[in-house]
Amino acid sequence: MGYKDIKHKTCPEDEGDGILLVDVETEMIPKRDKNGHKQYYCLEGHHTFSEDEDGTDGQHDRRKKR
């Protein structure tokens, strides 16, 4: 699976566009949750979510909209 395959995911909670979160310094290393799954930021709901390697949704972190 290449970088382009993991860069965008659909949020399982509200079906918004999700963008892979990466390390600020390297801009390459994906951020991971406490279980080691890649984290995404949902542009629709303004929250983070993670996705298991098998494609099932992991954790969600609901944040207040600004």
Secondary structure as UniProt FT lines:
FT   HELIX           3..6
FT   STRAND          8..10
FT   TURN            12..14
FT   STRAND          17..20
FT   TURN            24..26
FT   TURN            34..35
FT   STRAND          38..42
FT   TURN            43..46
FT   STRAND          47..51
FT   TURN            53..54
FT   STRAND          57..61
//
